[in-house]
Amino acid sequence: MAARLQSDTQRTWLILLALTLIYALSVAAATQWPLQISADGRSLEERDGAPHFPIIDTVWQLSYLNQPDVDLYLSRRPAQGFNAVFVSLLGVENLPHGRNSTNDNGHMPFAGSVGAPDTRRPNPAFFDDFKATLRKLREKNMTVFLVLGWASAWQESFSRESYRRYVEFVLGAYPADEFAHVVFCLGGDKGMLRQKNLDKPMQIEAGRHLRQLMNARGDRRLLSDHPGRGSTIINYAPEERAGWSDILVVQSGHRAPTQDVPDWVRQAYEASPAAPVFNGEPLYEAHNPGLENAEVRWAHWVSVFSGACAVGYGGHGFWGIGADVPARPTRPGHSRDWWKAHLEDQPVASQVRHFAALNQAYPFHLAAPDFALNQPLVQHRGQGTAYTAALVAKDRSWALAYLPQQPGIAEVALRMDALRAPARLRWFDPTSGAFKESAERIPNRGIRLFKAPGNNRAGQRDWVLALEAAPW
């Protein structure tokens, strides 16, 4: 009997020890919020200084979704590699929620009526509903880039004073001690480039006021914005960004591949003072007929290899999650439940996790775009979807180049003295996350032409070339 009791006691202690280890590992793996800016101003870090690379899903209307639908969304997206979301707290233009309509619980964000909000009187019930979603996102280890009010839909409903009071209300509704995983964003599809009459004084005043309130409360969360087509640096001069804008966001456009993708990311990367940059809206998957998955991947990889500190992904049916999006001539419409049937069948959504795999082997935060070197790695970059972008480690120990799909075999000419020693060659498949090893060793001198090794697993021809200097 005594032996049996001893055995049971040992078993209990082993179970408790196992549970403790599991809990410790889960805590260790959890993101240490709030995020902060790296010392060189180029990337994002966790509170403890660990590098952080967000892979962001664009789900503007997640704030209106009921909890069973939120649970369904979160049952899949983190497993696909997403660790962040881009959400609008208020509805976006051209969607039903853009004019003070109700969320799935029947609550409107403001007093008044549909289409006629009284922005002086936020409805606490609406903002409390979203707390449940924010808590679930935190449990799934997901950072939330939260646009406070979609400016192109709501700006006319706010006065400068009511907007100022509104950001105060939001800060109080989502305090840092519980919602440290939130990065606040102003704007909301407003950009000077598209002549949408951005009320810059209102945004700048609100941003600086929000920063002052946060500083007074010891709130170290970051602030950013969501621009219209263009970027933060197109919307705001340096003196206008000063005091509130921590991250430079680009919207290169999500309907067709253009040279704007690398050009605007590079423009933001080269801005002074240095700040983390990411392309919040490159090409959306399945958004327009005829848009190839390789073109969507190109926009992601070229953005990151041009200096972006995160991946911004968008997919047809997910950006307007839970809303009926009207049909347009350029693309089919979809119903509010379209996304439920397509959680598993969007290839690029399942491929973004391969950024994290490559980042483990070659930490992006230790590198810089090759155009920042005195002698760039890539020769003859090409234009549009033929454009090749590359990263080179700051200690010149490795380099990565994304070769886009081309009519023939993808190829690129590289200047090998960008590396500090002769290098081994590996090919990384952006559709599978697997390396294709090569026994070839490449001298670190002269210009070398590299050709991609045929089709990747998706049957297309875009690849990442990895060069790793000796010792191997």
VOTI-469719 format. One record per atom (N, C-alpha, C): residue in one letter; x, y, z. Coordinates in steps of 0.1 Angstrom, whole numbers, plus 5000, padded with zeros to 4 digits. Layout:
N
AXYZ...
END
This chain:
472
M500849885000M500050005000M500950135000A501950125009A502850245009A503550264996A503950154990A504650164977A503750224966R502450184967R501550234957R501350384959L501150424972L501050574975L502250654970Q503450594973Q504650654968Q504650674953S504250564946S504150564931S503250674926D502050674933D501050784929D501550924931T502250934943T502851074946T503851114936Q504751014932Q505751044922Q505051084908R504051004905R503351034892R502751174893T502151204904T501551344905T502551454904W503751434910W504851534909W505351544895L505451424888L505951424874L504951504865I503651484868I502651554860I502751704863L502851744876L502951884879L504251944873L505351864873L506551914867L506351934852A505751844845A505551854831A504651974828L503551994836L502752104833L503452234836T504352244846T505152364849T506052394837L506652284832L507552304820L506852354808I505652294806I504852334794I504452484796Y504052524808Y503652664810Y504852754809A506052714814A507252794813A507652814798L507552704790L507852714776L506852814769S505552804772S504552884766S504753034769V505153054782V505453194786V506653244779A507753164778A508953204771A508653234756A507753164750A507453184736A506553304734A505853354744A504953464742A505753594739T505153674730T505753794727T505753894739Q506853954741Q507054044752Q506654184748W505354224749W504954354745W505154454756P505154584753P504954644740P506154634731L505854634718L506954644709L507754774710Q508954774706Q509754894706Q510654894694I511355014692I512155034680I513654994683S514254924674S515654884676S516555004677A517754984682A518755094683A519055164670D519155084659D519455144647D518255204640G517055194646G515855254640G515255174628R515755054625R515354984613R514354874615S514254824627S513354704629S512654714643L511754624645L510954614657L511554514667E511454544679E511954454690E510854434700E510954324708E510054304719E510654374731R509854384742R510254454754R511654414759D511954284758D513254244763D514354254753G514154314741G515154334731G515254224721A514454124722A514454014711A513854074698P514454044687P513954094674P512554034672H511654124665H510254084663H509954114648F509454014641F509154034627F507654004625P506854104624P505354084622P505054034608I504153934608I503453884596I502053924597I501554024590I500354094593I499254054584D498054004589D496853984581D496054104581T495554144569T494654264568T493154224570V492554254581V491154214584V490554334590W490254434582W489854564587W488554554596Q487654464593Q486354464599Q486354364611L487454314615L487454214626L486854274639S486854404640S486254464652S484754454653Y484154424642Y482654414641Y482154264642L483054164643L482754024642L482253974655N481353884655N480853814667N481953714671Q481853674684Q482953584690Q483053444683P481953384680P482153254673P482953264660D482653374652D483353394640D484853434643V485053514653V486453544657V487253414661D486553324668D487153194671D487453114659L486553114649L486853044636L488053104629Y488053234628Y489253304622Y490553264629L490553264642L491753244650L492153094651S491153004647S491452864646S492452824635R492652924625R493452884614R494552984612R494353114613R495353214608R496653204616P496753194629P498053174635P498853054630A498152944628A498752824623A499352844609Q498852944601Q499352974588Q500553074589G500953104601G502153194603G501953334606F500653374607F500353514610F500553544625N501253644629N501453684643N500953824645A500253884636A499754024637A498554044628V497754144631V496554184623V496554334621F496054374610F495754514608F494254534608V493654604618V492254614620V491854764621S490654794616S490154934618S489154924629L489255004640L488355004651L486955054646L486955144637L485655194631L485655144616G484455124611G484255064598G484955144587V485255074576V485955144565V484955184554E485455264545E484555324534E484055214525N482855244519N482255154509N481755024515L481855004528L481354884534L480154924544P479254834547P478154874555P478554934569H479654894574H480054944587H480655084587G480855134575G481555264574G480755384579R479455364582R478655484586R477855454599N478555414609N477955404622N476955294623S477155184615S476155074616S476554984628T475754884631T475954794643T476954684640N477554644651N478454524650N477554404651D478054284652D477254164652D476554144665N476854234675N476154234688N475054334688G474854414678G473854514677G474254644683H475554674685H475954794691H476654884680M476255014680M476955114671M478055174679P479155224672P480255284679P479855424685F478855494680F478555624685F477055634687A476655724696A475255764696A474755824683G473555834681G472955884668G472355774661S472455774648S471755674640S472755624629V472355524622V473155474610V473255584600G474555614597G474855724587G474855854594A474555874606A474556004613A475055984627P476355954628P476955934642P477156074649D476956064662D477256174671D478656144677T479756184670T481056144674T481556204688R480756294693R481056344707R480656244717R479856134714R479356044723R479655904719P480855854722P481155704719P480155614728N479855504722N479055404728N479955304735P480055304748P481055214755P480755064752A479555024749A479154884747A479954834734F479954914724F480654874711F482154854714F482754944721F484254924724F484554814734D483554794743D483754674752D483654544744D482754534734D482654414726D484054374720F484754474716F486054444709F487054404719K486854434732K487854384742K487954234742A486854164740A486954014740A487753974728T487654034716T488453994705T489954024707L490254144713L491654184716L492254084726R491454034735R492053934745R492353804738K491553764729K491753644722K492953654712L493153774706L494353794698L495553794706R495553844718R496653844727R496953694731E495953614734E496153474738E496853394726K496553444714K497153374702K498453434698N498953524707N500253584705N500353674692M499253754690M499153834678M499153984682T500054054675T500154204677T498954264669V498354374674V497254434667V497654574663F497754604650F497954734644F496554794642L496154884652L494754924653L494555064648V493855074636V493555204631V492355264638L492555384644L491555434653L490255474647G490355534635G489155574628G489455584613W488755514605W489055514590W488755644584A489755724582A489555874579A488755894567S488955814556S488255844544S486755814545A486355744556A484955724558A484355804569W485155844579W484655904591W485056054593Q486056094585Q486656234588Q485556344588E484656334579E483656444579E482656434591S482656324598S481756314610S482456364622F483756384622F484456434633F484856584631S484856654642S485456784643S486856764649R487756864648R489056844654R488956814669E487956884675E487756864690E487256724693S486256684685S485656544688S486656434685Y487456454675Y488456354672Y489556344683R489856464688R490856464699R490256394712R488956424714R488356354726R488156204723Y487956174711Y487756034707Y489055954710V490256004706V491455924708V491755914723E491356014731E491456004746E490555894751F489355884745F488455774750F489055634746V489555624734V490155494730V491355454739L492155554742L493255524750L492855474764G491755534769G491255484782G490555354781A489955324770A489155194768A490155084767Y491355104761Y492254994759Y493655024765P493655024779P494955064786P496054974783A497255024785A498454944782A498654824791D498154834804D498454714813D497754594808E496654604800E495954484795E496154464780F496354574773F496354564758F497754614753A498754564759A500154604755A500454564741H499654464735H499954414722H499354504711V498854624714V498254714704V499254814700V499354844687V500054954681V498955044675F498855164680F497755254676F498255324662C497255334653C497455394640C496455494637L496855614632L495955714627L495755694612G495155794606G494955784592G493755704588G493955614579G492855524574G492555554560D493455514551D493255534536D493155684532K493855764539K493955904535K495355934530G495455994518G496756024513G496756144503M497756224504M497856334496M498056294481L498656184479L498956144465L497656124457R496556074464R495356054457R494356164459Q494856274464Q494056404466Q492756374473K492856304485K491656274493K491456384504N492156494502N491856604511N492156574526L493256514528L493656474542L493756594550D493056594562D493056704571D494256684580K495456724575K496656694582K496656764596P496256884598P496256944611P495556854621M494356794617M493656714627M494356594631Q494956524621Q495756404624Q496956434632I497756534628I498956564635I498656604650E497556684652E497256724665E496756604673A495956514667A495556404675A496656304678G497656294669G498756204671G499656264683R499856394683R500756444693R500056454706H498756474706H497956464718H497956324724L497756224716L497756094720L499156054726R500256094720R501556074725R501756134739Q501256264740Q501456324753Q500656254764L499456204761L498656134771L499356004774M499955934764M500655814767M501855834775N502655934772N503855964780N503455994795A502456064797A502056104810A501655974818R501155874811R500755744818R501755644818G502955674813G504055574812G503655464801D502855494792D502455404781D503455404770R504155294768R505255284759R504855224745R503555204743R503155154730R503555244719L503655184707L504055254695L502855324688L503155424680L502155494672L502555494657S501655484648S501955484634S500655544627D500555504614D499355554607D499155454595H498055464589H497655394577H497455494566P498355504556P498255604546P497355554534G496955644526G496355604513G497455564504R497155534492R498155494482R499355594483G500555544486G501655624489G502355574502S502655674510S503255634523S503255744533T503555714545T503655814556T504455934552I505555904545I506456014542I505956104531I505056044523I504356134513I503356224519N502656164529N501556244536N502156354545Y503256324552Y503756414563Y505156444561A505556574562A506956614562A507556574575P508856564576P509556524588P509156594601E508956724600E508556804611E507056774615E506256724606E504856694609E504856554615R505756464612R505756334618R506356334632A507156434634A507956434647A506956434659G507356364669G506556364681G505556254682W505156184672W504156084673W504355964664S504955974652S504955864643S506255784645D506055654649D507255564651D507555484640I506555444631I506755354620I506255414607L507055394597L506655454584L505955334576V504655364573V503855264566V503655304551V503755204542V503655224528V502355154524Q501655214514Q500555144507Q500855144492S501555044487S501955044473S500755004464G499654954470G498454924462G498254774460H497054734461H496654594462H495954544450R495954614439R495154564427R496054524415A497154574414A498054534402A499454554406P500354474401P501754484404P502354604397T503154694404T503754804398T505154834404Q505954914398Q507254954403Q507155024416D505955074420D505755144432D506155064444V505954924443V506254844455V507654864459P508754834451P510054864457P510455014458D509855094449D510255234449D509755304462W508555274466W508055344478W508655294491V508855164492V509555104503V510955164505R511655164493R512955224494R512955374498Q512055444493Q511855584496Q511655604511A510855524517A510655524531A511855484539Y512555374534Y513755324541Y514855434541E514955514531E515955614530E515655744536A514455754542A513955874549A514855904561S514956024565S515756064577S514756144587P514856114600P515656004606P515055864603A515955764605A515655634602A514455584611A513555504605A512455444612A512055314606P511555224614P511055094608P510055124597V510055044586V509155054575V508454924572F507254934568F506654814562F505554854552N505354764543N504354784532N503054724537G502154814542G500854764548G499854714538E499954754526E499054704516E499754684503P500454574501P500954534487P499754474480L500054374471L499054314463L498154224472Y496854224470Y495954134477Y495854004470E495853894477E495653764470E494253744465A494053694453A492753664447A491853784446H492453904445H491654024446H491154064432N491954044422N491554084408N491753964399P490853944389P491053834379P492353854372G493053744370G494353744363G495553774371L495453804384L496553834393L497153694397E498353674394E499053544397E499553544411N499553424417N500153414431N501653454431A502353424420A503753464420A503853614421E502953694415E502953834416E502653884430V501753814437V501453854451V502753824459R503353714458R504553684465R505653784462W505753814449W506753914445W506654044454A505454094455A505154214463A505654204477H505454084483H505854064497H507354054498W507953964490W509353944491W510154064487V509754134477V510454254473V510354364483S509254374490S509054474501S510054444512V510154324516V510954284528V512454304524F512854254512F514254264508F514554414503S513654504503S513954644501S513954714514G513854644525G514054704539G512854704548A511754644544A510554644553A510854554565C510254594576C510554524589C509354424592A508454404582A507254324585A506754284571V505854184571V505054144559V503654194561G503154264551G501754304552G500954224541Y500054134546Y499354044536Y497854094536G497254084524G495854104523G495254004514G494053954517G493353854508G491953894505H491553864493H490153894489H489153824499G488253894504G487253834513G487753844528F488953874531F489453884544F489654034549W489954114539W490154264543W488754314548G487654274541G486354314545G485654214553I486354134562I485754024568I484454054575G483453964573G482153984579G481254084573A481654144562A480854244555A480554204541D479454244535D479154224521D479854334513V480854284505V481554384496V480854384483P480454504478P479754514465P480654474453A480054414443A480754374431A481254504424R482454494419R483054604411R483454544397P483554634387P483954584374P485254504374T486254544382T487554494381T487654354389R486754324397R486854194405R485454154409P485254024412P483953984417P483654024431G482454044435G482054074449G482053944457H481753954470H481653834478H480753864489S480253764495S479353774507S480053784520R479353814530R480053834543R480653704548D480253584544D480853464548D481753404538W482153474528W483053424518W484353364524W484853434534W486153404540W486053264547K484853224552K484753104560K485052984550A484652994538A484852884528A486252884523H487052984526H488352994519H489453014529L489252974541L490352974551L491552884547E491252774540E492252684537E492752684523D492152754514D492452744499D493152864493Q493652954501Q494453074496Q495953044497P496553004487P497952954487P498953054494V498853174490V499853274495V499653294510A498453284515A498253294529A498953194537S499053074531S499752964538S501252964535Q501753054526Q503153064523Q503853174530V503153264537V503853374544V504653324555R504253214561R505053164572R506553124568H506753114555H508153084551H509053204553F508553324555F509353434559F510053404572A509253354581A509753324595A510753224594A510653124586A511653014585A512953064580L512853154569L514153204564L514753304573N513953374581N514453474591N515153404602Q514753274605Q515453204615Q516853164610A517053134598A518353094592A519253224590Y518553324585Y519253454581Y518553574587P518853614600P518053714606P518053844599F516853884594F516654004586F517154124593H517054134606H517354264613H518854284613L519654174610L521154194609L521654224595A520654264586A521054284572A520454424568A520854464556A520354584550A520054564535P519154634529P518954624515P520354654508D520554574497D521854594490D522054734484F520954804482F521154934476F521755034486A521754994499A522455074509A523955064509L524454964501L525954944501L526555034490N527855064492N528555144482N528555074468Q528654944468Q528554864456Q527454764458P526254784452P525154694454P525454554449L524754454455L524954314452L524354284438V523154334436V522354304424V522754394412Q523054334401Q523354414389Q522054404380H521654514374H520554514365H519254454371R518654534380R517554484388R516254454381G516054514369G514754494362G513754594367Q512554584361Q511454684364Q510154604367G509254664374G507954594377G508154464383T507354364379T507454234385T508754154381A509654214373A510954154370A511954214380Y511554304388Y512554364398Y513054264408T514354264410T515054184419T515554264431A515154224443A515654284455A516554194463A517354254472A518354164479A518654224493L518954144502L519454174515L520954124517V521754204523V523154164526V523454184541A523954084548A524254094562A525254204564K525054274575K525954394578K527354354580D527654224584D529054184585D529454104572R528654114562R528954054549R529053904549S528453844559S528553694560S527553614552W526453684547W525453614539W524753724531A524053674521A523153754512A522053674507L520853744505L519653684500L519153774488A518753704478A518253774466A516953704462Y515853784460Y514653724455Y514553734440L514453624433L514353614419L512953604415P512353704409P510853684406P510653594394Q509453554392Q509053474381Q509253554368Q509853494358Q510153564345Q509653474334P509553524322P509053434311P509953314309G511253334310G512153224309G512553174323I513753114324I514353084337I514753204344A514353224356A514753344364A516253344366E516853454364E518253474366E518653604371V519853614378V520253744383V521753744383A522353864381A523853884381A524153944394L525053894402L525453944415L526953974416R527154084423R528554124426R529054054438M529953954436M530353864447M531253924457D531854034455D532754094465D531854164476A530554154475A529654204485A529754114498L530253994495L530553894506L531953894511R532253864523R533553874529R534453754525A533853644520A534653524517A533953444507P534553344501P533853254492P532653204498A531653174490A530253134496A529753004491R528952944499R528152834494R526752884489L526152804480L524952844474L523852754478R522652814482R521452744485R520252814479W519252734475W518052794470W516952764479F516152874482F515052864491F513752874483D512852784485D511552784478D510552864486P510052974481P509153064489P507753004489T507552894482T506152824482T506152704491S507352654495S507352534504S508152564517G509052654517G509952684528G511052584529A511352514518A512452414518A513652474511F514852434516F516052464509F516452354499K516952404488K517552314478K519052334479E519752234484E521252254486E522052244474S523152304473S524152294462S525552274468A526252194461A527652164466A528552274461E528052364452E528952464446E529452564456R530652604455R531352714463R531652824453I531252944457I531453054447I532453154452P533553184444P534553284448P533853424451N534453494460N533853624463N534553734455R534553714442R535153814433R534353814420G534353924413G533753934400G532253934401I531553934389I530153924388I529753794383R528753724390R528353594387R526953584383L526553514373L525253494368L524653374375F523553384381F522853264387F521453244381K521153124378K519853084372K519053004382A517853034384A516952954393A516852814389P516652724398P516652574395P515252524390G514752584380G513452534374G512252574382N511252494383N510052534390N510152504405N509452594412N509252564427N508152464429R507752444441R506752344444R505452384439A505152514437A503852554432A503852554417G504952514411G504952504396G505252644390Q505752734398Q506152864393Q507652884395R508153004391R509653004390R510253114398D509653154409D510253254418D510953174429W512153224432W513053154442W513753264450V514253224462V515253304469V516553234469L517553314464L518953264464L519653304477A520253214483A520953234496A522453204494L523353304497L524753284497L525253304511E526053204515E526653204529E528153194528A528853294533A530253304533A530953194542A532153154539A532853054547A533153124561P533253034571P533352894571P531852834570W531752714563W530552654561W530352544572
END
